Amino acid sequence: MIEKIMSAKDKEILKTGEVESIDFKPRKGSFYWEKCEGCDEVVFLYGLKVINGKHYCISSSALKN
């Protein structure tokens, strides 16, 4: 299969056409992070658990419960 793809002509495997405009609205990302109080690893916002005002990763927070 790889040989078939590698030997194919561009027009057989690529689709070309007019460039279309789209209304792209990027989502706001977050690179906010804290160090885990349990293991000292860096944890991004979406993985942070706050217990008694301290920041924990998911693994360390499980040990606190």
Helices and strands as residue ranges (DSSP letters): H 2-7, H 10-13, E 33-35, E 42-44, G 45-47, E 49-51, E 54-56, H 58-64
